Amino acid sequence: MATYNIGFIVGSVSSTSINRRLANALVKLAPQADLTLTEIPIADLPYYSADHDADIPAAAAEFKQRVEAADGIIIVTPEYNRSVPGVLKNALDTASRPWGQNSFAGKPTAVAGASIGQIGTALAQQHLRSILAFLDAPDLQQPEVYLLMTEGLIAEDGEVSNEATAEFLLSWLRTAHAHFELHAKRDA
């Protein structure tokens, strides 16, 4: 089975982000699914403006290059006000511009998220899937990951304390691997 180099984006820049803990768990489990996960950070991206399309800022150019270099992208996001966080939307806008230079075009993606509420990230993921469809980034549709984060479920280092949760996340990563592989074969 081929190993794929997958970039991941955490849709929160909070130092206490539970979605970062989820991302850390995915990183820890990824080798068992023949995936290598590397973060593509978004905290230092400038605000997207068409004023900079002729001379893309260095941080934006590097972000676009890292998206393009990855075999696929995993986005782990919280829900802010029933949508995606502004920093994540800014990153997606940055990667997709200027017009005709969409770094996400054809890039297979998978979406996950955690919250402290029962349906948290569901609406954010719905909006995110709509954005990814417009960006021509084929998204893994099933299974969905709306993880209810309880105290102690995932440690800062990504260690998952609940065996059933760890198995679910590993199963999701294996399905994501198949999604990335399908699109790699289409592009070959």
Secondary structure, DSSP 8 states (H G I E B T S, - for coil): ---EEEEEEES---TT-HHHHHHHHHHHHGGGGTEEEEE---TT-----GGGTTS--HHHHHHHHHHHHSSEEEEE---BTTB--HHHHHHHHHHH-STT--TTTT--EEEEEEESSTTTTHHHHHHHHHHHHHTT--B--SS-EEEE--TTSB-TT--BS-HHHHHHHHHHHHHHHHHHHHHHHHH-
